[in-house]
Amino acid sequence: MDVEKEEIFFDVALSEPDKGSHGDVAMFGDADGDLDLPRPFRGAHAARFSVLSAPRAAEPSSVDLSTVSVSLWRAALRLGDLLLAVPYISSDTAMLELGCGVGFLGSLIVAAGCQRSPRRLFLTDCCLDSLRVAHTNVTRAAGEMQRHIDFPAMRYFDWCALADAAPCRWREGLLAGKQGHESVPAEFCWTDDELDVLGGGLDLIVASDVLYDFDGTDALARVLLTLATLNPSATIIIAHDMRLTYAGPADECPTDVFAAHFLDTYVDASADIERATAAAAGDSGGSCWPPARPWFAMERLPPPPARIRMVGRGGLLCDGDGADSVEFWRLASLMKPPA
């Protein structure tokens, strides 16, 4: 798919910026109406990189659905803020991103590699165009920052095709480069060594803006459950931009129907996430898989400070406006692996 793309530049504070220089400052004009962009981050170790993305729509209702998979979304930026603020990543971390899109997180990690460079990084998506754009963007970030890195692996991963498959079937399909009806180019296929990591060696699993339809949300929940049981010590973080709408005429309050479906169906709001993280709680029900719901305990994480300033064509595209609409959920499985 040949989609027009724009280049968006980012200034990143790798340590806490000075007061008054945060990335959530929204200044478009001075007292006389002249364009007045915020100054670069001061008093902080900073990095700059850029990514290619489909042009951003002026309004959510005007988004071209054909460009969704190759567009940059706000939750990815805010997830980047979280990973910069909280030390989830170290040199020993094996990290998996589900639904990497244009590869923003991978590009950010490469740009910030002097501080946060995981041992293994898998950027995955079910859209081949996304993987190609992600590869281009991470390559550009490495070149711009003059980083010599162990290059992140771009891998095809379709959670809708894998949702009902046993993990042993995952391996067969991922190695063969076939999931559903998609034939995957060799450069995006998994290796035996990588599948060993996927099947028990992951430390961090992240995703952003991946709840956008009911069937996909159900499939994602099943895949997260399997990944969590295969990697019981892994931290799972979902960043979601809450898009509030009135689902029906009788609704008194707007809601994000897909987020509500995920939380109401798969999360036990009363479960203690620390207890679930320390040991797999509950009973899988013997050989029955997947077990009865709910499957996860959840903690809502506090929003991180904004450290990523997005400067694009036509001036500042400020990530601070509406940033509070992004929620962060840390998940832990309540289930034991199937017998």
JOCOR-V82662 format. One record per helix or strand of 2 or more residues. SS is the DSSP state (H for helix, E for strand). FROM is the first residue (numbers start at 1). TO is the last residue. If there is no record, write none. Layout:
BEGIN
ss = {SS:SS}
from = {FROM:FROM}
to = {TO:TO}
END
This chain:
BEGIN
ss = {E:E:H:H:H:E:H:E:H:E:H:H:E:E:H:H:E:H:E:H:H:E:E:E:H:E}
from = {5:46:60:65:74:94:104:120:128:153:159:167:178:182:186:192:204:214:235:257:273:296:308:315:323:326}
to = {13:54:62:70:85:98:111:125:144:156:162:176:179:183:188:198:208:230:241:266:278:301:312:316:325:333}
END
